[in-house]
Amino acid sequence: MDRRQFNKTLAAAGTLASLSPFGIVRAQGAKLKVGVLLPRSGTQAFIGQSCQFGADIAPAVIKQMMGVDIELMNADTETNVDTARSRAERLISEGAQVLVGPFDSGAAGAIAQVAEQKGVPFVINIAAAPQITEQGYKYTFRNFPTAVDLVRNGLALIGDLFQATSTVPRTAVFMHVNDTFGQAMAKGVGGLMPRLTQLPFKIVDTISYDPAAKDLTVEVAKAKATGADFLLLVCRLNDAIILRREMVKQRWNPMGIIGPGNPGMYENQFYSALGKLSEHCISNVPWYNPKAELTKLIEAQMIKQFPKEKLMFHALNVGFTFESIMIAADAYKRARTSNSKELTEAIRQTDIKNRMMIGGPIKFNAKGQVEGIGSAAIQNLNQRPTVVLPVAAAEAKPVFPVPGYVKKS
Amino acid sequence: MPIDLIFNVVIAGVLTGLVYGLMALGLSVIFGVVRVVNFAHGEMMTIAMYATVVLFAAWKLDPFLAIFPAALAFFVFGYFLQSTLINPFITRPEHSQFMLLVAVAIIMVNGLLMIFGPTARNVQVDYQLESWELGKILFDKARVYAALTAMATSAALFAFFKFSRPGKAIRACADNHLGAKVVGLNVKHLYALTFGIGSACVAVAGCLMVLLVDVTPVLGPAYTLLAFVIVIVGGLGSMGGALLGGVLIGVSEAVAGLFITPSAKSMVSFALLILVLLFRPQGLLGRKS
């Protein structure tokens, strides 16, 4: 090595060394460190683990699609808001360049505060409380409908369901979990119902309950006593299983159970825990497009990595979790840096058309919210989630009232 | 509000309360004699629930039959836990005992998490979703069976302490520790025996509880707290008080859910606890120290 070569090498090394303390690493060749926060234990463990599949398959699919290397840094929020906050802080201190998660509105609110304090972008996979994107946060983005949108879409689909089945239920009892998500949904239902005069039913009673409840005897007895035609239910997973069993024990057979935009009744565990009792429950939720190119890629990777799992039972969780990591990877590719400000700005400019979930392109508005994500009515038929509405996407006709319904005299 | 709804809710509260009572009975028996508060009580019940799930999954053993092996195993476990780990702490300050049993509880929760993971598990027996109908009143079969078993177990325990020689010796220990030693009773053995009996009680409660709720490793602390509330309301050390406290808490939670809001169930049981502490600190059936 001559003097000139030595000087050049020294200058290059000096440049790299001067950049590294600020955490600036040019994109190509370097891995993007994605902190994935999910409730893999606690009452939402099954859904958290379901979302985790989406995260686990993301590095391979994204590498294949975009050529971007992803390094996942997984953290368990334990279905606890305080734990979510501390895990987010820890991930950032350990070098996470972007945060993704956390399937819970309460946890999302806490992580958003941490992301804002530390100046690290945070892409929400699933969380619906409207206030998360109403705080003026600069680093928080959400590719999931707000509770108001979920309820609006969900209630509209209920109207379509009644039309499609030529039924006119007059009353509903509304049961909801009393966590951040459940309360936001209840607020949405309460706000929208009086304006939706085309819906033939009125809500005769509203019953809230703890999502970690171990026993729902009283709640179900109270709901049954209203004599409502159908059950409008905003639930999580474990409580949905307990509630369905309790309905059978108390011999309550309403016309049906309809979720206006919540998880629980289309999850894999709901089918395996309840078997035939899971049949005919309806969930009006954002859903995936089975024909999309991206879906096929994801499904192939899912089979490769998790041969025992079927995408259809994890579709919503996998789809939105994958998409949130894809948003980060896409921004990283365009920004060509992991510098948080530049990465955040690149996320803000996102415009992804090739997506897995039904809806328009992934584009954030000024508040960091993706708009125009639609919903489909998913009914449990033959112990699998089946699209029954809208008609254009339907795989089967909706069944309503459900078998076993006894018409009151 | 329809009267049948109130009846249904109260009956469910009584039946669940009896199982709660049996769970708390174990705690009360241990404290009444050994004077150590078992802060791992709920966690021990969770282990019993998992044992029932495993026995059912492996051999389709009905939870009511699983009671026998589970109670025996827990008796042995409790006996050795007391004689090897807890006994040296009997004369130490209460905070040392507290730390020891909290540590045991934490180990149990994390051990369960490592073995079974965080997912909820249950047993599915054919009568679990069935109920009897009497007019408009419904009796949940599993709950009725569980409550009857809880009552039978409590009665057997009462009989043991009242009529058997070891039971009388244990009561003598509880009444007068020094006197028991003076007359030549093997106090160390009797303490371990009591802990074993309390553990067997909690094992039976676990076998029954798994019919009513799904089990997860993190269930333990909530049940430890519930057992405390029950025994404090009923009277710490009083066996009848534990059963009465269980029923009271079961019914008050159910009625609160009906008349106030289901979310306020725990609030009412804690309010009841505060009232008892204020106006009858020794508990409803407890003796003044």
Interface residues (C-beta under 8 A of the other chain):
Chain A: R40 S41 G42 T43 A45 F46 N178 I207 S208 Y209 D210 A213 K214 D215 L216 T217 V218 E219 A221 K222 A225 N238 I241 I242 R245 V248 K249 Q250 R251 Q269 A273 L277
Chain B: M1 P2 L5 N8 V9 A12 T16 L113 G117 P118 T119 A120 N122 Q128 L129 E130 S131 E133 L138 D140 L212 V213 D214 T216 V218 L219 A222 E253 A254 G257 L258 T261 P262 S263 K265
